């Protein structure tokens, strides 16, 4: 089972559909089930989860083998994604790849801030 966070976003929706088309079992993490009816109809398992509510992440991560962490870019990106990584570790999901990407995430944040004039 592959968990895709941010499943109702532009990229997340395309990734979920692509994984399903390839025959993968997909769990789509969403904040609002009503915005993901098409993904459920296509065969994704929906789970409600919210990075700002870490207590919702255990159910999203339970029983998954792999995960794709997608989230909206905002000032709290690192804090929000850290909640996910910490819960992933507690559930036994390997997060070695996420550690390698941490510095890249910080670089992206700096780039966005520079472009915005901040």
C-alpha positions as a LaTeX table, in Angstrom:
\begin{tabular}{lrrr}
\hline
Residue & $x$ (\AA) & $y$ (\AA) & $z$ (\AA) \\
\hline
Unk1 & 0.00 & 0.00 & 0.00 \\
Unk2 & 1.32 & 3.43 & $-0.97$ \\
Unk3 & 0.18 & 6.50 & 0.94 \\
Unk4 & $-0.01$ & 9.74 & $-1.04$ \\
Unk5 & $-0.46$ & 12.89 & 1.02 \\
Unk6 & $-1.85$ & 16.02 & $-0.63$ \\
Unk7 & $-3.89$ & 13.72 & $-2.83$ \\
Unk8 & $-6.44$ & 16.35 & $-3.87$ \\
Unk9 & $-3.79$ & 18.82 & $-5.01$ \\
Unk10 & $-2.81$ & 19.17 & $-8.65$ \\
Unk11 & 0.22 & 16.89 & $-8.43$ \\
Unk12 & $-1.20$ & 14.55 & $-5.82$ \\
Unk13 & $-4.31$ & 13.82 & $-7.86$ \\
Unk14 & $-2.23$ & 12.98 & $-10.95$ \\
Unk15 & 0.14 & 10.77 & $-8.95$ \\
Unk16 & $-2.72$ & 8.85 & $-7.32$ \\
Unk17 & $-4.33$ & 8.25 & $-10.71$ \\
Unk18 & $-1.00$ & 7.18 & $-12.22$ \\
Unk19 & $-0.29$ & 4.73 & $-9.41$ \\
Unk20 & $-3.77$ & 3.26 & $-9.67$ \\
Unk21 & $-3.38$ & 2.90 & $-13.44$ \\
Unk22 & $-0.13$ & 1.01 & $-12.80$ \\
Unk23 & $-2.00$ & $-1.40$ & $-10.53$ \\
Unk24 & $-0.73$ & $-0.12$ & $-7.18$ \\
Unk25 & $-2.82$ & $-0.14$ & $-4.02$ \\
Unk26 & $-3.11$ & 3.51 & $-3.03$ \\
Unk27 & $-4.28$ & 5.26 & 0.11 \\
Unk28 & $-5.02$ & 8.93 & $-0.55$ \\
Unk29 & $-4.66$ & 11.25 & 2.45 \\
Unk30 & $-7.16$ & 14.10 & 2.22 \\
Unk31 & $-8.58$ & 16.73 & 4.52 \\
Unk32 & $-12.01$ & 16.63 & 2.90 \\
Unk33 & $-13.43$ & 13.37 & 1.50 \\
Unk34 & $-15.93$ & 15.26 & $-0.64$ \\
Unk35 & $-13.07$ & 16.68 & $-2.72$ \\
Unk36 & $-11.76$ & 13.19 & $-3.49$ \\
Unk37 & $-14.85$ & 11.30 & $-4.66$ \\
Unk38 & $-13.24$ & 10.79 & $-8.08$ \\
Unk39 & $-10.16$ & 9.21 & $-6.48$ \\
Unk40 & $-12.29$ & 6.82 & $-4.44$ \\
Unk41 & $-14.27$ & 5.91 & $-7.54$ \\
Unk42 & $-10.98$ & 5.23 & $-9.36$ \\
Unk43 & $-10.02$ & 2.77 & $-6.60$ \\
Unk44 & $-8.04$ & 4.75 & $-4.03$ \\
Unk45 & $-8.66$ & 4.17 & $-0.36$ \\
Unk46 & $-9.40$ & 7.54 & 1.25 \\
Unk47 & $-8.20$ & 8.50 & 4.70 \\
Unk48 & $-8.68$ & 11.84 & 6.42 \\
Unk49 & $-5.43$ & 13.29 & 7.71 \\
Unk50 & $-4.12$ & 16.73 & 8.53 \\
Unk51 & $-0.49$ & 17.73 & 9.12 \\
Unk52 & $-1.70$ & 20.29 & 11.66 \\
Unk53 & $-3.44$ & 17.51 & 13.62 \\
Unk54 & $-0.72$ & 14.91 & 14.20 \\
Unk55 & $-3.24$ & 12.63 & 15.94 \\
Unk56 & $-4.82$ & 11.99 & 12.50 \\
Unk57 & $-1.59$ & 10.76 & 10.92 \\
Unk58 & $-1.35$ & 7.35 & 12.62 \\
Unk59 & $-4.48$ & 6.10 & 10.85 \\
Unk60 & $-3.18$ & 7.41 & 7.53 \\
Unk61 & 0.18 & 5.66 & 7.94 \\
Unk62 & $-1.02$ & 2.40 & 9.45 \\
Unk63 & $-0.33$ & $-0.55$ & 7.17 \\
Unk64 & 1.44 & 1.34 & 4.38 \\
Unk65 & 4.69 & 0.15 & 2.84 \\
Unk66 & 5.67 & 3.41 & 1.19 \\
Unk67 & 4.60 & 7.02 & 1.25 \\
Unk68 & 4.86 & 10.09 & $-0.90$ \\
Unk69 & 4.91 & 13.29 & 1.12 \\
Unk70 & 3.31 & 16.19 & $-0.73$ \\
Unk71 & 2.12 & 19.33 & 0.98 \\
Unk72 & 1.36 & 22.92 & 0.21 \\
Unk73 & 4.28 & 25.31 & 0.48 \\
Unk74 & 3.80 & 27.70 & 3.37 \\
Unk75 & 5.80 & 29.20 & 6.20 \\
Unk76 & 5.21 & 26.13 & 8.37 \\
Unk77 & 6.19 & 23.55 & 5.74 \\
Unk78 & 9.06 & 22.05 & 7.74 \\
Unk79 & 7.03 & 21.94 & 10.98 \\
Unk80 & 4.03 & 20.36 & 9.26 \\
Unk81 & 6.06 & 17.76 & 7.38 \\
Unk82 & 8.06 & 16.97 & 10.52 \\
Unk83 & 4.81 & 15.85 & 12.17 \\
Unk84 & 4.38 & 13.37 & 9.32 \\
Unk85 & 7.98 & 12.12 & 9.43 \\
Unk86 & 7.86 & 11.62 & 13.20 \\
Unk87 & 4.63 & 9.61 & 12.95 \\
Unk88 & 6.01 & 7.61 & 10.03 \\
Unk89 & 8.97 & 6.60 & 12.19 \\
Unk90 & 6.63 & 5.55 & 15.02 \\
Unk91 & 4.64 & 3.33 & 12.66 \\
Unk92 & 7.79 & 1.70 & 11.28 \\
Unk93 & 7.79 & 3.26 & 7.82 \\
Unk94 & 11.32 & 3.80 & 6.58 \\
Unk95 & 12.04 & 7.50 & 6.29 \\
Unk96 & 15.66 & 7.37 & 5.17 \\
Unk97 & 14.83 & 9.03 & 1.86 \\
Unk98 & 12.96 & 11.82 & 3.66 \\
Unk99 & 16.07 & 12.70 & 5.68 \\
Unk100 & 18.06 & 13.18 & 2.48 \\
Unk101 & 15.41 & 15.53 & 1.17 \\
Unk102 & 15.21 & 17.70 & 4.30 \\
Unk103 & 17.96 & 20.10 & 3.19 \\
Unk104 & 16.38 & 20.32 & $-0.26$ \\
Unk105 & 13.08 & 21.34 & 1.34 \\
Unk106 & 14.83 & 24.10 & 3.24 \\
Unk107 & 16.49 & 25.30 & 0.02 \\
Unk108 & 13.10 & 25.41 & $-1.72$ \\
Unk109 & 11.72 & 27.52 & 1.13 \\
Unk110 & 14.59 & 29.97 & 0.83 \\
Unk111 & 14.10 & 30.20 & $-2.93$ \\
Unk112 & 10.39 & 30.91 & $-2.56$ \\
Unk113 & 11.04 & 33.55 & 0.07 \\
Unk114 & 13.68 & 35.23 & $-2.11$ \\
Unk115 & 11.34 & 35.31 & $-5.10$ \\
Unk116 & 8.59 & 36.82 & $-2.97$ \\
Unk117 & 10.95 & 39.54 & $-1.81$ \\
Unk118 & 11.00 & 38.30 & 1.79 \\
\hline
\end{tabular}
